[in-house]
Amino acid sequence: MRKGLPLRADRYPGPHFPGVGRDHPKSSDHCPVAMTLTRPN
């Protein structure tokens, strides 16, 4: 999710979370990955 990037991140033109500022407050720009692994018994 890039919605937490500061407003100064001009390479991201998408939506931002409410309250995100030009420099602060902001969130991480890391995108987590989730997966479910199934192993044989």
Buried (B, 14 or more C-beta within 10 A) or exposed (E): EBEBBBEEBEEBEEEBEEEBEEEEEBBEEEEEEEEEEEEEE
